[in-house]
Amino acid sequence: MEDSPEVDRGWRFVSIGYEGQQTDVTGVNPWEVQWTATRSRITVAHPHYPSQRHTMFVYEVTGSVPPIRFAAGEFSNGAWGFFVPEPPEA
């Protein structure tokens, strides 16, 4: 059995739901705004099946000031997960 890739630290799970379903990512419903890809990606654990690893791509909400940054991707067909960066430690 192959080892699972490491989960990227510094990201917090926000929500999982079907494409277009109401969700809140830092005060914004991502399905109602335009996203800009940052060309970065992270590896996360599935929130309900922590041994599963998934790649999420990092986006910013187009034109937001300050920038709203999040990671998103499909856990399965049409089921999307959202993650946000953890705030820096004081």
RACOR-V631517 format. One record per residue. N is the residue number from 1. RES is the residue in three letters. D_CENTER is the distance of its C-alpha to the mean C-alpha in Angstrom with 1 decimal. Layout:
BEGIN
n->[N;N]
res->[RES;RES]
d_center->[D_CENTER;D_CENTER]
END
This chain:
BEGIN
n->[1;2;3;4;5;6;7;8;9;10;11;12;13;14;15;16;17;18;19;20;21;22;23;24;25;26;27;28;29;30;31;32;33;34;35;36;37;38;39;40;41;42;43;44;45;46;47;48;49;50;51;52;53;54;55;56;57;58;59;60;61;62;63;64;65;66;67;68;69;70;71;72;73;74;75;76;77;78;79;80;81;82;83;84;85;86;87;88;89;90]
res->[MET;GLU;ASP;SER;PRO;GLU;VAL;ASP;ARG;GLY;TRP;ARG;PHE;VAL;SER;ILE;GLY;TYR;GLU;GLY;GLN;GLN;THR;ASP;VAL;THR;GLY;VAL;ASN;PRO;TRP;GLU;VAL;GLN;TRP;THR;ALA;THR;ARG;SER;ARG;ILE;THR;VAL;ALA;HIS;PRO;HIS;TYR;PRO;SER;GLN;ARG;HIS;THR;MET;PHE;VAL;TYR;GLU;VAL;THR;GLY;SER;VAL;PRO;PRO;ILE;ARG;PHE;ALA;ALA;GLY;GLU;PHE;SER;ASN;GLY;ALA;TRP;GLY;PHE;PHE;VAL;PRO;GLU;PRO;PRO;GLU;ALA]
d_center->[27.2;24.7;22.7;18.9;17.0;16.1;12.7;11.6;12.6;11.7;8.1;8.3;7.0;7.5;8.3;9.2;11.7;13.6;13.1;14.7;14.8;14.9;11.9;11.6;9.0;11.5;14.4;13.3;12.8;10.6;13.0;15.9;15.1;15.0;12.2;13.4;12.1;12.6;13.5;11.5;9.4;8.5;9.7;8.5;10.9;11.0;11.5;14.8;15.9;15.2;17.3;15.1;12.8;10.2;9.1;5.8;7.0;6.9;8.5;10.9;12.6;15.9;18.8;17.3;19.4;18.1;15.0;11.9;9.1;5.3;2.9;3.3;6.3;9.3;10.5;13.8;15.7;14.2;12.0;8.4;5.6;3.2;3.2;6.1;8.8;11.7;14.8;17.5;20.2;23.4]
END
